[in-house]
């Protein structure tokens, strides 16, 4: 009888995990996507799109689909999804794990300004620069909408919707990005401050290197805390070991 693993996806690690599990004859893998991105990257195995209806809805789905293990491989800032997953796992007794890539850490030459939220980042910006490269995702632009005197260059996978700052230039692009690419972007747009979330990983870290080399300040929004008593691993190998699948 196969083991049914539900992956709450949306990250490169989730896709990597699904690809590793789908090759196993003794595993059934389902990846769930919230549906916020219209064109997600290719995913192997079964895929479902859309929310579950909160923790109770997810718990019902776990029971109905006879899920044996739940892996939360969502974005580090998908706070509500992670909280619902923890509650659903506790309610059903399904073993659960959080896959979180390590966060970024500043070096001695970095000019980082860590903040706890987008709202705090917005309050800080006028003291740091006038031309802002904003890479916090399209869903958080409302926090900056009142900053009419600043010019924003916003990079997003999909076109953002209002509210957003009145002086906003949108760049549609998907990582990974090189240091050369990011350096050219910062110079071409005359950026003097970068705002980002601590997403971690290498796909979008090049902007931090470029900012360091250009001596630009970086406002870094820190990750929300994880629910209490959750088990975490930093990579796909850790998930396979937790599932007991790290050996042939």
N, C-alpha and C positions, 0 to 999 in steps of 0.2 A: 504494500500500500504506500502511495507516495505521500511525501510531506508537503503540505500546502503553505507556502510562504507569501505573505502579503507585504509588498514594498510600498511605502508611501514615498513617491518619487518626486522628480522635478529637478534633480541635480545630476551632474556627470557621474558621481559615485553611484547613484541609483541605477543609472543605465549600465554602468560597469558591473554592478552586482547582478542585475537581471541577466546580462549576457553570460556571467559565470554560472548562474543557477540553471539556466534553461538547457544547458548541455547535460544535466544530470537526469537520468531516467527515473530516479527515485524522488524527484522534486517537481512539484507544480508551482510555478511562480506567477503571481499576478502583481502588476505595477499599477498603482492608483495615482492619477494626476488630478489636481484640483480644477484644471481647465482654464486657468488664468492666461496661459499662453496659447495662442491659436495654432502655432506651428512648433510644437515641441520637437526635440531631437529624436532620431529613430530609437525605438525601444524593442528589444526582443521579448518574446513571451506574450502572455495575455496582458491586455491593457484595459483599464476602465477609466472613464473621464467623468469628473464631477464630484461634488462633496457627498458625504454620507448623511448629513443632517446632525452634526455634532457628535458628542461622545456616545450618546445612546444609539444613534443610527449606526455608527461604526461598530459598536458592540453587537448589534443585531446582525450586521453583515458578517462579522467574524464567526458568529454561531451558525448562521445559515450556510456559509461557504466552507465551514469546517476548517478554519484557518488554524494551523499548528504553530506558527511563529509570525510575529509582526516586527518588521524592520522600518523604523522611521528614518528615512534618508532624505528628508525635506531640507529646504534651505535653512541655515542657522537662524534666520529671522522669521520663520514660519511658526510663530509662538503659539497661536491658537490651535493649529493642527497638532503640534507636539503635545500640548496639554490635553487635547481630546484623545489622542492616541494613548497617552499614559492612563487616563481614566477608563477608556474602553478595555485596555489590557487588564487593568486591575479588576474590572467588573466581570470579565469573562474567564480570567485565569490563563489567558493566552500569554506565553512568554514573549517579552518585548525587549527590543534593543534600539538604541539611538545611534545612528551612524553620523558622526560629525567630523568633518575635516578640521584639522587644527587651525586656530586663528592666526592672524598675523602679529608680529612683534616688531616694534621699532628698533632701529639700530642707532648708534651714537650720533650719526649725521642726519637723522630724520627729524623733521620739525612737526611732530604730531600733536594734535589737540584732541585727546579722547573726550567724548561726550556720551551721555546716556540715552539720548533720543534725537530724532530729527528736529524737534522743536528747539532743543538746546543748541543744536548745530546752526539753525537759522538765526538764533539770537547772537551767536558768536561771529557769524560771517562778516557783517559790516566792519568789524575791527580788523579783519585780515585781508580783505581785497575787494575789488570791484568786479572782476571777471572770474566767474566761478565755473569749474568743471564739476558737474553734479552726476555721480554714478551710483545713486542710491535706489534706482528702480523707478518705474513709471507710476507706481501706486502711492508714493510718498511725496509727490510734488506739492501737494496742498500746504504742507508745512512751510514752504518757501514763497507762497503766492503773494504775500504782503510785501516782499522785498522788491519794490518797484524801481529802486535806484541801482540795482545790481543787474549785470548781464549774465545769464546762465547759458552754458552749453550742456545739454542733457543728452546722455547716451542711454539708449534703451533698445531692447530686442524688438518691441512693438511700439507703435505710436501712442504716446500718453494722451490722456484726456484731461480737460480742465477739472478743477482749478489748478493753475500753475502760474509761475511768475510772468508778468506781462512781457518782459524782455527775455524770451527763451528761444534758443536755437536747438533743434532736435537732430541728433545723429542716430540713425537706425543701424545697429551693428550688433553682432554676437561674437564673443570671445572664442578662442584665446587671442590676446593681443601681444605684440612684441614690444620691447623697450623702445626700439626705433620708431614704431608706429605711435606709441604714446608720447614720446618726446616731440615728434613732429606735430601731433595734435595740440599739445600744450603750447608749443611755440606759434603755430599757425593761428591759433585763436587767442593768443596773448593772455593766456590764463595766469592768474596770480594766486589762486587758492583752489585746492581740490577737496571735494567732499565725497566720502565713501563709507560704506558699511564694512565691518570686519567680517567679510564673507569667508576669508581664508582661501586656500588653494592657489594653484598657479595660473589658472586661466585668465584672471584679471589682476594679478599682482604686479604686472609690468608697469602699471601707472604709478605705483608707489616708488619703484626704482627711478622712473623718469622724474617724478617730483623731487626725489632726493637729489638727483644729479643737477636739477635746475634750482635747488634750494627753495622750493615752494612749500608753504605751510599746507598741512593735510589735516582736515577735520575727520576723525574716525569715529563713527557711531559704534559703540560697543554692543556685543551680543546680549540678547535678553537671557536671563537665567533659565536653566532647564528645570523641569519639575523635580521635586524631591524623589530620591530613591530610584532614579532611572539608571540603567546600565548603559554606558557609552563605549564606543570603539572609534578609532580615528580613520579606519580604512576598510576596504572590502575584505582584505585578508582577516581582519578581526571579526567580521561578520561570519565568514566561512568557518573560522575556528569556533565561534559561539554556537553555530549550527551543527558542529561536529562533522563538517564537510571539507575540512582542510587536508584530508587524506583521501587517496583514491578509493 
